[in-house]
Amino acid sequence: MYKYFFLIFFLSGLFSGTCQVQELDPMEEIKSITFKSNSNQSELPILSLNERLYLEFDALNSNEDDFYYVIEHYNFDWTKSNLMKSEYLQGLDNLRIINYENSFNTYQIYSNYKLQIPNKQTRLIVSGNYLIKIFDEDDELVFSRKFMVYENLANVGIQIKRSREVSFISAKQSVDFVIKTDPSSLRFNNPKQTVNTVILQNNNLKTAISGLKPQYILGNELIYRYKNDATFWGGNEYLYFENKDVRGTNLGVQFTDLEEIYHSYLYLDIDRSNSRYTYNPDINGNFQITVLDRENPSIEADYTVVHFSLRKPELFNKYVHVYGSYNNYALNQLNQMTYNPESGAYEIAIKLKQGFYNYKYVTVNDKNELEEGTISGNFYETENNFKVIVYYRDLGARYDRIVGLGEGTSTQISN
C-alpha cells in the first residue's frame, strides 16, 4: 500500500505554511458523482451568481441513507476565507438532501440523490471559490467537491500557441491571454498585487497553473505572454466507450456478460506514446449518464462492471491508472491497474453506471508525480479546452472575487 501525495501545480510555492483544502474522494459505495452547472456533462462547475448548480450521486445500497450538505467559501489559493457564513450565503446550509429516489428495474440496487443550488433554503451571494461537503447522518464527511462562482466584469481573450521552447514544440501547448475591463464597471488597483489568475486544461483543477502576474499593463489591459510558465502538455485525445445498452455490444465494448450484474469487456487498448497523432473526437475527459429505452437515466440506468485492459510491458517504479472525470481525476487504489503476466497486459474492473465515458491511461512515478504522456503520448495537435479564471482582491478587501472567465480551445493553435 502506498500513499499518494498528488503533485499539484496549483499555487505551488506561493503560499507556503498555509493550509489549502483538498477534495475528499468518496468511499467505494458512493458512485457517479455528477457535478455541473448548465451542461449535460459532469464537469467542474464554474457558474455565474445567477446560474444553478446541480449535484447528483448514487449510494449503492438500499438503506435510503440521509445525507447533509455544507458550503464553505475559500480564498484564491484555497485557504479558508475570512468571511462569516452570513456574508457569502443567504439562508441556511447543513441541511438534509431531501430529493432522492430508489433505482427502478436495475440489477444493482441504489439510491439516487439530487441537490440544486440555489434552493428555497440556500443561496450564494458573493463570487469566489467554494467547497461543498457531503456528510452522512453520523456527521462523517463522505466526499467534497470544489466549484467557483464568478461575476462577469472582465473580458478575457485567450490564444493557444505551440510551445516557444524548441524541445517541446511538438508536445506542449501554451496559453496567452489578455484581461480587459471597462473602467466604469471595474478598475484594477495595483494589479500585480491584487489580481491573480488560474489556467485550467479540460476543467481539471489538479493540473491547474496559477500565480501568474501580468507581464505588461496597458491602461485597463493586463497582458500575459509567458514563454514557459503557462504551458501544458498537449496529451492525446481521450479514449471512450458507451454501454447504454447492457444487453449487447456498444461503442468500444467487445462483449457483455451477465453475472450478479452485467459485465462490459472493452476492447484491448495499446500504448499510443510512439504512434503518430490521430484526431479522435472526445469530450475532454468528461462523462454523461445515458441509457437506452428508458425515460429517467438517474434511476433507470444500471451499473456494470467495466473491464479495462492495456497491452503494455510491465513498468517498474510506475503505477498505471484509468484516468478521467468519472472519478474527478482521482488516483487511488480503486483505479490502479494490475499487471497480468499471462496476458501481458494491465487490467482492472471498475463498477460504473451506464453512460458515455472518456478515459485514458496515466502513470504515477516513484516520486508520486503524474505522467500523462507515458502511455498516451503528448501532441501539440490535441484538442484541449482551456479556461482562465481571474481573481481580484482590492486593497483592503477581505476576500477574493472572481471577476472574469475566459475560454478557448486548441483547435486553431498557432505558432
HELIX and SHEET records of a PDB file:
HELIX    1   1 LYS A   85  TYR A   88  1                                   4    
HELIX    2   2 VAL A  166  PHE A  168  5                                   3    
HELIX    3   3 PRO A  191  THR A  194  1                                   4    
HELIX    4   4 PRO A  297  GLU A  300  1                                   4    
HELIX    5   5 SER A  325  ASN A  327  5                                   3    
HELIX    6   6 GLN A  333  ASN A  335  5                                   3    
HELIX    7   7 GLY A  373  SER A  376  1                                   4    
HELIX    8   8 SER A  410  GLN A  412  5                                   3    
SHEET    1   A 4 ILE A  30  LYS A  36  0                                        
SHEET    2   A 4 LEU A  53  ALA A  59 -1                                        
SHEET    3   A 4 SER A 111  ILE A 117 -1                                        
SHEET    4   A 4 ASN A  99  ASN A 102 -1                                        
SHEET    1   B 5 ILE A  46  SER A  48  0                                        
SHEET    2   B 5 LEU A 141  TYR A 150  1                                        
SHEET    3   B 5 GLY A 128  ASP A 136 -1                                        
SHEET    4   B 5 PHE A  67  TYR A  74 -1                                        
SHEET    5   B 5 LEU A  95  ARG A  96 -1                                        
SHEET    1   C 2 LEU A  89  GLY A  91  0                                        
SHEET    2   C 2 THR A 122  LEU A 124 -1                                        
SHEET    1   D 4 ALA A 154  ARG A 162  0                                        
SHEET    2   D 4 LYS A 172  THR A 181 -1                                        
SHEET    3   D 4 GLU A 221  TYR A 224 -1                                        
SHEET    4   D 4 TYR A 216  LEU A 218 -1                                        
SHEET    1   E 3 ALA A 154  ARG A 162  0                                        
SHEET    2   E 3 LYS A 172  THR A 181 -1                                        
SHEET    3   E 3 THR A 231  TRP A 233 -1                                        
SHEET    1   F 4 ASN A 204  SER A 210  0                                        
SHEET    2   F 4 VAL A 195  GLN A 201 -1                                        
SHEET    3   F 4 ASN A 385  TYR A 392 -1                                        
SHEET    4   F 4 ARG A 401  THR A 409 -1                                        
SHEET    1   G 3 LEU A 239  GLU A 242  0                                        
SHEET    2   G 3 GLY A 355  ASN A 365 -1                                        
SHEET    3   G 3 PHE A 287  ILE A 289 -1                                        
SHEET    1   H 3 LEU A 239  GLU A 242  0                                        
SHEET    2   H 3 GLY A 355  ASN A 365 -1                                        
SHEET    3   H 3 LYS A 318  TYR A 323 -1                                        
SHEET    1   I 3 LEU A 239  GLU A 242  0                                        
SHEET    2   I 3 GLY A 355  ASN A 365 -1                                        
SHEET    3   I 3 LEU A 370  GLU A 371 -1                                        
SHEET    1   J 4 VAL A 253  LEU A 258  0                                        
SHEET    2   J 4 TYR A 262  LEU A 266 -1                                        
SHEET    3   J 4 TYR A 303  ARG A 311  1                                        
SHEET    4   J 4 ASP A 269  ILE A 270  1                                        
SHEET    1   K 5 VAL A 253  LEU A 258  0                                        
SHEET    2   K 5 TYR A 262  LEU A 266 -1                                        
SHEET    3   K 5 TYR A 303  ARG A 311  1                                        
SHEET    4   K 5 ALA A 345  LYS A 353 -1                                        
SHEET    5   K 5 THR A 338  ASN A 340 -1                                        
END                                                                             
